[in-house]
Amino acid sequence: MPARRGGGALLLAALAAACQGRAPSGGREGAAGGAAAGAQPNAAYDQGMEWLRKAETAPLPTPPPLLSPLPKGAVPPPAPEFKPEEIQAVSSFEKAMAERPNDPRPHLALAELLGPHAVHRLEQLEQAAWKKKPARGKKPAPPPPVPDSGGVDYSVERIVREYQAAIEDDPRSRAPVEALVSFAVHVKELDAAEGALQELVKRVKESPEPFLRYGDFLLNEKKDQEGAIEQYRQALIWKPDDEPTRAKVAGIYIDMGAAAYAQKQYAIAQSRFNEAVKYVTDKASPQGQRLQDYQARLREIRSR
């Protein structure tokens, strides 16, 4: 939901965490890049944060008054997208960027402020698209009216650029990288999300975690099985006996083998199952039994 609908406290907490060089959860520390940025004086940024604090308790925007009765079937204009305090915060952050171009904080703050509004608008459009098609001869329902943004650009493209600027200007902290991954996956900007995950791999050293996240993204979002296997293998370098990761690799190979088997590509299927064997440690598990079942089918085919 947009920040104007009650997410301001979470936004302020996330930004405070980012300025300390850590992820918003507080459980995993980034390097000191965020803290170094936070030491840089920037009065316009501080003013923007003050406007955000005021926005947290300010009332929600209300629809503009109707000057005359609406025509039959017309939709009344919606409430403005932003609170006045949010618009003031946007203006302050833009001023902060102009005055100190290398300060990552206003870029991150602006992206975090605008992001929920962009997500809310996309959700509205998706809900409108899911509605049933009109009966033959009737006009389709118009898209939901666009609220007055007060001149603020809250497009997905702009928000991605702001996150990327924060990442570039703070080369060690993981907070802006984490934020971009979350936002980009939510709005299906998969190239931006992948770029951020690649950056996360560079910033989080000697840990399987970033490789696991990248692998999950490749598997679930981009449907790239080979790419996911490569990332999971990188994760296993740091934690070779991790059973959940081994099971992920085995599962992908079994799925690939099953697909080849269904296409009667038996040599390819056998090759995939041979790879899966290397990662299945419990033959009695459902995964192990599935693998053995396919192997038995292939043996039967070869014996004919």
Secondary structure, 3 states (H helix, E strand, C coil): CCHHHCCHHHHHHHHHHHHCCECCCCCCECCCHHHHHHCCCCHHHHHHHHHHHHHHHCCCCCCCCCCCCCCCCCCCCCCCCCCHHHHHHHHHHHHHHHHCCCCHHHHHHHHHHHHHHHHHHHHHHHHHHHCCCCCCCCCCCCCCCCCCCCCCCCCHHHHHHHHHHHHHHCCCCCHHHHHHHHHHHHCCCHHHHHHHHHHHHHHCCCCCHHHHHHHHHHHHCCCCHHHHHHHHHHHHHHCCCCHHHHHHHHHHHHHHHHHHHHCCCHHHHHHHHHHHHCCCCCCCCHHHHHHHHHHHHHHHHHHC
